[in-house]
Amino acid sequence: MTHTDDARDVKRTGGEDVCADLTLKAEAKLYYDLYAPSPAPAPLLIALHGYGSKKAWMMREARHHAPAGFAVAALQGPHQHLKEAREPGGSLRYGFGWLTNFRPEDSIALHHGALLSLIAALVEQRVARREQVFLMGFSQSCALNYRFAFTHRETLRGVVGICGGLPGDWETGELYGPVRASILHLSGERDEFYPPARVSTYAERLRTRASDVEVRAYDAGHEFVPAMRADVRAWLAARAAVG
């Protein structure tokens, strides 16, 4: 076995030296759904769900947000967990998330690698136009998507964040830099997780690294509402120069 750790934490246990937190590389499969309406390359919207959801739900929402002629891919988070049944006596359900508390940097790296691989594959398969790739995230995936966009700065044409936050290291992260991507951030005025007071500085902070930034608020909670869908469709169409 080949270990890939840079440094070993040696501990004395029962008179023996124990090397803790060694690492090895293993392959992980991530799943996605794809809608490709045209045999020719098209603008692509990649949509990521929030905590506890899954790709099928996000695909339905993304199809409502995407303009006609867009290809849509919904990627599913790698971390599965069980959820309580909605009704007494019902079977347990399952959902997916993007981050874990244990070594979250590994989850971030997996998210970045998955998006890069997905984009490369769909461009190679002539599903997507390389210069017209858009990324949309809801709730937990929103900050992760901003991390990706401002790290891989030439990859995206635009980013849509809905009912989510900015990276916790937005001001201090050394990998972030200016992007050509346009940014649209939507929030709910009744959102219990990202209330107006929390998101009030987002426009100013995003503009430190992006020149085309729009931030809009809606009469909504932590959810999608019809007005959001219509605004995202128009925003995407304008920046993809379609429709």
Backbone hydrogen bonds, N-H to C=O, Kabsch-Sander energy under -0.5 kcal/mol:
donor,donor_aa,acceptor,acceptor_aa,energy
3,H,1,M,-0.6
4,T,23,T,-2.2
9,D,20,A,-1.1
10,V,8,R,-1.0
11,K,18,V,-2.5
13,T,11,K,-0.7
13,T,16,E,-2.7
16,E,13,T,-1.7
18,V,11,K,-2.8
18,V,16,E,-0.6
19,C,17,D,-0.5
20,A,9,D,-2.4
20,A,18,V,-0.7
33,D,74,A,-2.1
35,Y,72,V,-3.2
42,A,127,V,-1.9
44,L,132,Q,-2.5
45,L,71,A,-2.6
46,I,44,L,-0.5
46,I,134,F,-2.9
47,A,45,L,-0.5
47,A,73,A,-3.1
48,L,136,M,-2.5
49,H,75,L,-0.7
52,G,96,F,-1.8
53,S,50,G,-1.7
53,S,96,F,-0.7
58,M,54,K,-1.7
59,M,55,K,-2.6
60,R,56,A,-1.8
61,E,57,W,-1.9
62,A,58,M,-3.0
63,R,59,M,-2.3
64,H,60,R,-1.1
64,H,61,E,-0.5
65,H,61,E,-1.3
66,A,62,A,-2.1
70,F,67,P,-1.7
71,A,43,P,-3.0
72,V,35,Y,-2.7
73,A,45,L,-2.4
74,A,33,D,-2.5
75,L,47,A,-1.5
75,L,73,A,-0.6
76,Q,31,Y,-2.8
79,H,97,G,-2.0
80,Q,78,P,-0.8
81,H,95,G,-2.3
83,K,93,R,-3.3
90,G,87,E,-2.3
93,R,83,K,-1.9
95,G,81,H,-2.6
96,F,53,S,-2.0
97,G,79,H,-2.1
103,R,101,N,-0.7
106,D,103,R,-1.9
107,S,103,R,-0.8
108,I,104,P,-2.3
109,A,105,E,-2.1
110,L,106,D,-2.1
111,H,107,S,-2.3
112,H,108,I,-2.5
113,G,109,A,-2.6
114,A,110,L,-2.4
115,L,111,H,-2.1
116,L,112,H,-2.4
117,S,113,G,-2.3
118,L,114,A,-2.6
119,I,115,L,-2.7
120,A,116,L,-2.2
121,A,117,S,-2.4
122,L,118,L,-2.4
123,V,119,I,-2.2
124,E,120,A,-2.3
125,Q,121,A,-2.1
126,R,123,V,-1.3
127,V,122,L,-2.5
128,A,122,L,-1.8
129,R,42,A,-2.0
130,R,128,A,-0.5
132,Q,129,R,-1.9
134,F,44,L,-3.2
134,F,132,Q,-0.5
135,L,158,G,-2.1
136,M,46,I,-3.2
137,G,160,V,-2.4
138,F,48,L,-1.6
139,S,162,I,-2.3
141,S,138,F,-1.5
142,C,139,S,-1.7
143,A,139,S,-0.6
144,L,140,Q,-0.8
145,N,141,S,-2.4
146,Y,142,C,-1.9
147,R,143,A,-2.3
148,F,144,L,-2.2
149,A,145,N,-2.9
150,F,146,Y,-2.4
151,T,147,R,-0.6
151,T,148,F,-0.9
152,H,148,F,-3.2
153,R,151,T,-1.2
155,T,152,H,-1.5
157,R,133,V,-3.3
158,G,133,V,-1.1
159,V,182,S,-2.4
160,V,135,L,-2.9
161,G,159,V,-0.5
161,G,184,L,-2.6
162,I,137,G,-2.4
163,C,186,L,-2.6
165,G,139,S,-0.5
170,W,167,P,-1.6
173,G,169,D,-3.2
176,Y,173,G,-0.6
177,G,150,F,-1.6
179,V,209,R,-2.2
180,R,153,R,-0.9
182,S,157,R,-2.1
183,I,212,D,-3.0
184,L,159,V,-2.6
185,H,214,E,-2.8
186,L,161,G,-3.1
187,S,216,R,-2.0
189,E,218,Y,-3.3
190,R,220,A,-3.3
191,D,188,G,-1.5
192,E,190,R,-0.5
198,R,195,P,-1.2
199,V,195,P,-1.6
200,S,196,P,-1.0
202,Y,199,V,-1.8
205,R,201,T,-2.4
206,L,202,Y,-2.9
207,R,203,A,-1.9
208,T,205,R,-1.0
209,R,206,L,-1.8
210,A,206,L,-1.0
211,S,179,V,-0.5
213,V,211,S,-0.8
214,E,183,I,-2.3
216,R,185,H,-2.6
218,Y,187,S,-1.9
220,A,218,Y,-2.0
223,E,221,G,-1.7
228,M,225,V,-1.0
229,R,225,V,-1.6
230,A,226,P,-2.2
231,D,227,A,-2.1
232,V,228,M,-2.7
233,R,229,R,-2.2
234,A,230,A,-2.1
235,W,231,D,-2.4
236,L,232,V,-2.9
237,A,233,R,-2.4
238,A,234,A,-2.1
239,R,235,W,-1.8
240,A,236,L,-1.8
241,A,237,A,-0.9
242,V,237,A,-2.0
